[in-house]
Amino acid sequence: MSKESRMKATVNQKLTEMGERERLKELLRAKLTECGWKDQMKAHCKEVIKEKGLEHVTVEDLVVEITPKGRALVPDSVKKELLHRIRAFLAQHAT
Amino acid sequence: MKMEEVSMSSLDNSKLEALAQDILSDLVEDACLGLCFEVHRAVKQGYFFLDDTDQESMRDFEIVDQPGLDVFGQVYNQWKNKECVCPNCSRSIAASRFAPHLEKCLGMGRNSSRIANRRIVTGNNTNNKSESDQEDNDDVNDNDWSYGAEKKAKKRKSDKNPNSPRRSKSFKHKSNMMGPRRRMDNQESPRMLMKDEAFSQ
């Protein structure tokens, strides 16, 4: 394993151990709902479901259709705020 | 597990930044997956489309966005210019002034008894007709800042009961003032001499 991947594993572990990962997840979820991202994505889901048929849609279908669009639609302000928190954590606990 | 100091310090900012981006990416993917699972379960359990109704109802209750209307499509300032008829005095009053007018008219508000008393006092001295002809009689009386109310307030003070205890007090006060003044007047102007003084000299 390379130095970086070891580092990454360590950081991730620390994030989880300190509960920061959970907090970040909650924060992200709240921000995404606030800014309307969730509603947008739900509307997209409806289209996918109507396309594939209510009975036959699988998790895989949804994941494949939703994830790329979801990543692209996250607003910059939300990204910035999350990054800020992450950087602060890294600065405090990684150096 | 302790962080390896060596590997930490050798990392430059760009690597830290890349790491931060990675973590963000993980979190976003987590959120997307969460949403997918939520939606999939809702679909399979049958409650995903519950908040949708038929097209026609959706159109009926759509949010209205026109000027002059609220979101339900109702006109929201149509009561501004309406007039109501007072059941007590049968006058036609503007809607926004109706509640205060009723208060005075029925004798039920906080100040209505005070105003009624005031009116009784002035009613004895001046002509009643001129006051009742004013349309906004009630407003002028309870509005502290209007010039008309001030004038009436001043007038009423002078109309106070001449037999009230206050009046006699002022006489008492005058007689008290006589004492010290007397001596002064003696020296300066002989005209101010009181009867008593003439004798005491």
Interface residues (C-beta under 8 A of the other chain):
Chain A: K3 E4 R6 M7 K8 T10 V11 N12 Q13 K14 L15 L24 K25 L28 R29 L32 K38 M41 K42 C45 K46 I49 L54 V57 T58 V59 L62 V63 I66 T67 G70 R71 V74 K79 L82 L83 I86 R87 L90 H93 A94 T95
Chain B: M1 M3 E4 S7 M8 S9 S10 L11 K15 L16 E17 L19 A20 Q21 D22 I23 L24 S25 L27 V28 E29 D30 A31 C32 L33 G34 L35 C36 F37 V39 H40 V43 F48 F49
